[in-house]
């Protein structure tokens, strides 16, 4: 049930969202929005009113240069992956910089901390092919274990261009377990902090091959109207992706965004209980992604509305 929308072309500049990177919700209902254009966090109250903005773009202590990811830790801190400053930063909800850790030779696409000082991120390994590798990092961001390896392409040539490819998606749950999947298979793997498999969440899904028209359309979009370079060799995975992303809420439920659509072209989210049992589904428009579910409220990010303005929406979650 829709309750609230944040983001309008009529907003004051300090409240306006320019480039929406991430949305998180605090225990009190405050909504934290990472704006990629300004490198700042804009905080809105449960009523949707802008309360404050914190963060400053720069390379000094406490500053954020290119924050691409923001997650809320179990103890209420905001964690940023700031590749522009080559570090991970932790801030209080009020904006105070609490800790900064330099990346120790690893530049992950994402970074998710647990409650015990460890964290997880995925990197691209090009030795002996192209692989997406999920690794566990310690408090100094040194690698301590490999959690999963996904072979993206075997022995690609220098001319190989991945038009689409499977990737690893993952979350840390309330028990500090890492939950990971490949976008090419409907299998969520739950691994405990000691690296032991705890559960697998699965659901039957169709694996749809790329048609010639699909490939032509995707190649055209990839090249952006330009002529293919000499020796151009487009790469596609064996079939279309099955999953897009998923999140885990504070009560252990899984919300899995699929590529299955309803009659209006909206994409379905499948919902599983903490034991991995499927029990519900709901659709959202293609440009609207679920970022967080907390205390009976779901928070989504809308790429842009009809006026071209990014938005955050809040829904009351009602199970029937």
N, C-alpha and C positions, 0 to 999 in steps of 0.2 A: 504494500500500500504506500503510494507516494506521499511523503510528508513535507519535503523541503527541497528547494533548488537554490544553489549559490552560483552567481555569475550572471552578469547582465551588461549590455553595452552602456547602460546608464549608471553603472557603479562609479564611485569616486576612484581616482587612480590608485590610491593606497589599498583599496579593496579589490581591485580588478585582477583577474587571473589572465595572464598572457599566454603562457605555455605550461600546460598541466602535466607534471611528471609523476606525481604520486599523491595519494590521499590516505590519511590515517585518522583514527578516531580515538580520543582519550577516554578514560574511565568516566569522567564527568560529562562526556558528550561534546567536548571541544573537538573541532575538526581542523586538522593540520593539512595544508596544501603546499606542496613543493612546486614553486614556479621556476621552470627551467630557464626562462628568458632573463629573469632578474637574479637568479641564484638565491632567492629568499624563501622563507616559510611564512605563509599567511595563515593566521589563526582566526577561526570563526567560532562563535559560541553556538550552543545548541539551538538558538533561535535563528541562526544563519547570519547574524550581524558580525561584521569584521571587528575583531578585538585588538589585534596587534600584528605587527610584522617584525620578523627578526632575521638576521643574517646580512652579511655584506660580502659582495664579490671581491676577491683578492687572494693573495697568497700568504698573508700573514697569519699569526695565531688566531684561531677562532673564525677565520674567514673561509668562505666557500667559493671555489673557483668554477668548477663544473660539476655540481652535484647531480648525478643521474638517477640515484635511487635513495629512497627514504623509507625506513621501516620503524615501527614502534616496538621497543623491547618489552618483555614481560614486566619489568620494573618501571616502565613509564618513560624511558629515555628515547630520544629520536636518534637513529643511527643513519649516517649518510655515507654513501660511497662517492668520494670526490676524486675522480681520476685526474682532474685538472691540477690538483695539488698532490696527487699520488698518495692518497691517504684515506683512512676511514676515520670519521669524526662522530663523537657522541655529544649531544646537546640536551639540556633539560627542556621541558615543555615551555619554559619561560624564555628560552633562547641562550642560556649560559652554556658556553663550551666547556664540557666536563673532561674530555679526553680526545687526543688525536694520535693515531697510530699510523706510521708510514707503511706503505705496502712493501713487503720484503721480497721483491723480485717477481711477484705475481700481480697481474692486472686482470682481475675477474670481471666478467660482464655484470655480475650481481654480487652482493654480499649480504648474508643473513646471519646475524649473531644468535647464539643460544643464551641461556641464563647462567652458564657455567664458565664463560670466558672464551669459548670456542666460537667458530663461525664457519660458514660454508660459502663457496663461490665456484663458478665454472670458468674454465679457460679453454682457449683453442690451441690444440697441440697439432702441429703440422709435420711432426716426425713420422715418416712411414705412412703418410696419408693424412687426412683431415679428421680430427677427433674432437668432440666436445667432452671435456673431462671435469667432473664434479669432485672437488677436493675439500678436505676438512683442514682448517687452519687453527693454530693456537692463539693465545692472547697477544703474541707479538706478530701475528699474521705469517708465521712460518708454517709450511705444509707439514701435517702429521699423518695424513692418510688420503688415499684415493677412494672415493665412495662409489663412483660409477664412471664408465667410459662408453661413449656413444660414437661409433664410427660413422662419420658423415659421408666421406667419400674415400674409397681406396685408391691409392696411387694416382692422385689427380695430376694432370700436366699443368704447365705454367699457363696454358690457354684455357683451362677449365674454369668456367664461370658458374657458380652455384646460383641458379635462378630461384629455387626454393630448396630448403633442406630441413631435415629433422633437427631438433635441438632439445637440450635438457631443460626441464622446468622443475622447480623444487620449492619447498617451504619447510620451515621448522615448526613443529607442533608444540602443544602445551607441555609435553613430556620431554622436550628437547630431542625428539626424534627427527631425523631428516626424512622428508617424504619427497621422492623424486619420480619422474616419469620422462619418457621420450614422447615428443609430440606425434611420433609415428605409431604409437600403440596405446590402447586404453588399459594401461596397467600402472597403478600408483604403488610404488615400493616404499614401505615404511621400515626404516632402519634405526635401531636403538643407538644410544650414544657410544656403545662399545663396538658398533659396526655389525651387529647381528641382525639378520632379517627378522622383523616382528610381525609383518602383515603384508598382504598384497590386496589392493582394492582393484577389482576388474569389472568390466561390463562389455557385453558383446557390441561390436561396432562394425560397420561396413568399411572395407578398404577400397577406395575408388581410384581407378587408374586415371592418369592424365590423358585427355584426348589431344589430338593434333591442334584443335582450336584453342584448348586450354594453354598449351605450350606456346603457340604463336602469340596469344594475348599477353602472357606473362613475360615473354622475351621482349615484346614491344614495350611494355611498361618498364622493364629493367633497363633497356637501352635508351629510353626517353626520347624516342624519335631519331636517334643517331644510327648511323650505319654500323653493323657489327665489325669489330676490329679483325685484323688478319688472324686466321687460325682460330677464330671464336668457336669454343666448344661448350655449349650450354649443358648444365647438369641438373637433373631432376631426381628426386628420390623415387623408390619403386612405386609408390602410390601417394596420394594426397595426404597431408597431415590429418590425424584423427582428433587430437587435442590442441587447444590454443594456450590455455593457462588454467591454473587452479589456485584457490586459497584455502586455508584452514582457519576456522574461527576459534575463539577462546574456549569453546566447549568441545572442540575436537571434531566438528563436522567438516566435511570436505565439499567444496563447491567447484565443480569441474566444468569449464567452458568448452563445449564441443563445437564441431562444424555442422551439426545438424540444425536445420532451420524450420521454423513454423511457416504457416501460409503467408505471413506478412514479411518474410525475409529476416526475421529476428533469429538470433542464435540461442540455442538452449544451454542452460547450466543444469547439470545433474547434481543432486545433493545426496550425500551418503552420511550415515550416522557415525559416531566415533568407532564403532566396530566394523565399519566398512560396508554396511548394508545400505543399498540404494532405497530411497523412500520418497523422493520428490524431484520435480524439475520446474524451471521457469525460463522464459525467454527474455533477452534484452536486445536492443538494436545493435547493429554491427559496431557503431562508433561509441558504444557505452560499455565500459568494463567494470566489473565488480572488483573493488580494491580491498574492502574490509567489511567484516560483520562483527558487531560488538554489542552486547547487551540488548539483543533483539532488534538492532538497527543494521541495515545494509547501506554501504556507502559506495557510490559508483562515480566514475570519471567519464564525462561526456567530452569527446574530442572537440566538438564545437556545435553550437546551436545554429539556427537558421541565419543568425546575424554574424556567424563566424567567431563567437565567443565561447571559450571552454567553460564547462560547468561541472559542479559537483551536485549529485542528487542523493538524498537520504530517503530510505524506505523503512517502514515498519515491517518486520518479518513475522508473518502469521502462518503457522502450519495448520493445514486443514486435514 
